[in-house]
Amino acid sequence: MTALFFTLGTLFHSLTDFDHQLLLAINHAHTPALDRFMVFASDRYVWFPAYLLLILWLIDIFRHRAWQLLPLLVGAVALADSIASKLFKPFFGRLRPCHAPGLMGQLHLPDGCGGQFGFLSSHAANSFALAVFILLVLPGSRFGALRVAAFTWAILLSYSRIYLAAHYPSDVLGGALVGASLGWAAAWAFQHWGPQLAR
């Protein structure tokens, strides 16, 4: 049993060390132009016009079924945000990199330092909930460009959180998994329950 705990402890230490080293590698690969771009991409207020246009476009595409689709989409994104921000962050209490005593002096912080806790990333959770939902509900190949754009946005947004040292890579990965799961569940509900409600 002691050997098992030692092995698990060693594995955890190795993963944590890799997490920190990957964060530093991404954060240190900075330029003034990238700083501006990543701060812009990470700003929640930048998303709102794009999300509004997406909602209007989805209403046009799905028309009478939009009243089924939009609550599920908004619910998945809102739940992803709540789980990350109100459940995981206070429960695990993992300090953001910019608050971690052993790292804060090594980091480049073009956007300052956010809240105290960082696990999970709500940015990653929100964007991947949206991307997976869009991937699964849009019919046919004619919407391929939008599906690619949704995932590109989710990946860029998640990367920006590591670049800005707001999150460790594992914070972002965990947020992406939670968001993707909620996006999948919402899309499944739309595809399986929606047609029955429309009858």
N, C-alpha and C positions, 0 to 999 in steps of 0.2 A: 504493500500500500504506500509506503514511504517513497519507493521508487517511482510509482505512478504519479504521486503529487510532485515529485522532483521533475519528472518528464513534462508534466503539464505546466509547471512553473517556468521551465526552460523554454517551452514552446510559446507561452504567453509573452515572455520577455523578448524572444526573437521577433514575434509579430509586432509587438509594441515598438521595438527598435526600428523595424522596417517601416512602420507607419510614420515614425518621426523622420527617418532619413528621406522617405519619399516626399513628405511635406517640405522639408528643407530644400530638396532638389528642385521642386516646382516653384517654391517661393523665391529662391535665389536666382531663377532664370527670368529676371525681370528687366524691363526697359521702360522708359517714360511713356512710350506709346502704349505698351501693354498695360501699364498701370491705369491709364485713363480708360482704356477699353474694358478692362476687367471690373473697374469700379462702376462704369456705366452698365455693364451686363448684369452686375449683381444688385443693382438698385431696384427695389420692388416697384417704385413709381414708374419705371421704364416699361414694366410689363403691362400695366393697366390698359393703355390704349390698344396694345396688341391683343390682349385677352377680350376686350370689348368687341373688336373687329371679328375675332374668332367666334364669339358667341352669336353675333349677328349673322355671320356666314353659316354657322350651323343651323340657325333658325331657318335660313333660306333653303338649305339643303334638305333638312328633315321635315320642315313645315309642320304638319299636324302632329308629328311625333316628337317635336322639339320639347313639348311640355313634359315628356317622359325622359328625354335625354338630358336636358340641362340640369334638373335637380340631382341626377345621379353624378354628372360630371362635377358640378359645384360641390356636391356632398363629398365626393372622393378627395378633391383638392383640399377642402376645408378640414376634413377628418385627418388627412395626412399632416396638415399643418398643426392641428391640435395634438395629435399623438406625439409628433416630434417635439413641439414646444412646451406643451403642458404636462405630458406624461414622461417621456424619456429623459428630457433634459433635467428636470428637478429630481427624478428618481435616481439616475445614475450619477448626477453631479460631476460629470467629467469636465474639467476646465478646458476652455478654448486654448489653442496653442498660444495665443497672445497673452493669456493670463497664466500660463504654466511657468513657474519660476525657472525651470531649467532651460526654457526655450525662448522666453520673451526677448532676451538680449540678442538673439541670433536672427530675428525675423525682420523682414522688410514689410512695413505696414502702411501702404498707400491710402488705405481707407480707415485708418485707426483700428481700434479694437472694440468689438461688439459686446454683447451680453456675456455674463460670466461663464455659462455652460454651453457646450457645443454638441453633445451626442443626444440625438441625431441632428443632421442638417435638415431643417425645414425647407430650405430652398430646393435641395435635391428631392425631398419627399414630394413637394408640390409639383415640381416640373415633371417628374417621372410618372406621377399619377395621371397628369394630363396627357403625356406622350403615349403611355400604354393604352389609355382609353381611346385616344384618337386612332392609334394603330388598329385597334380591334373593331371599332364601330364604323369606320368609313368604308363604304363598299367599293369593290372593284379597283382596278389599277389606275384609274384616272385621278385618284387622290394620292398617288404615290409620293409626289413632291411634298405635299403637306405632311405626310407621315414622316418623311425624312427630315423635314424642317423641324417638326416637333421634337424628334429625338436629338437632332443637332443642337437645338436650343437647350434641352435638358442636360446634355453632356457639357456644353459650354458653360451653362450656369453653375453646374456642379464643380467643374474645373476652376471656375473663378473663385469659388469659396475656399479652395485649397490654395490657389495662387495668392489670395489676399490674407492667408493665414487665419481665416475665421474658423476653419475646420481642419481636422485631420482627414486623410483619405478614408479611414474607416468610418468616420462620422458621415461622410458623403455616401459611401457604399451602403451603409445601414439605412440612411434616409431614402436612397434610390430603391432599395428592396422593399421597404414599407410602402412607399408611394406606388411602385409598380404593382404590388399585390392589391392595393386598394383600387387602382385603375382597372386592373383585370376583373376584380369583383364587381365594380360598377358596370363595366362593359358586359359582363356575363348577365347581370340583372337586366340590363337594357335589351339584350338579345333574346333572353328566355322569358322574361315577364312582360316586356313591352308589347309583343304581339298579342298576348292574351288580354291585356288591358285595353287594347285598341279595338277589340271585337265588340 
